């Protein structure tokens, strides 16, 4: 009786964990990135907060990023590998609490299915290092209609 309850409890916890936190492993298995480091190396380079966002697909708290109010001309680059990701001309005020863009630079990002939190979203990764940047949604402004909702900790700004 206890063995059956234990098995059902472990199986149930695993299923809930997969539904809440699971990512599509099929897409991830096919992705290869030019910059590869061990978790210890990434942690040393990024620090704990950026590591959590970029390497563990974490999310910073809304309205905490200094980049929300960055309005100068320039380029937003990956905080992990410095790949240019977004031109400042594509940044817009979405009101969501995270830096938002309507288009990435060519070949700067890759996308994959994210089935965490009991919903299907599209995760956005740096094309060079595979760092988690945020998600893309179809409620953005013209001309693309897209909203690349990015974690400020995943980005750095380089003024023009």
Secondary structure, 3 states (H helix, E strand, C coil): CHHHHHHHHHHHHHHHHHHHHCECHHHHHHCCCCCCCCHHHHHHHHHHHHHHHHHHCCCCCCCCCHHHHCCCCEEEEECCCCCEEEEHHHEECCCCCCEEECCCCCCCEEEEEECCCCCCEEEEEECCCCCEEEEEECCCCCCCCCEEEECHHHEEEEEC
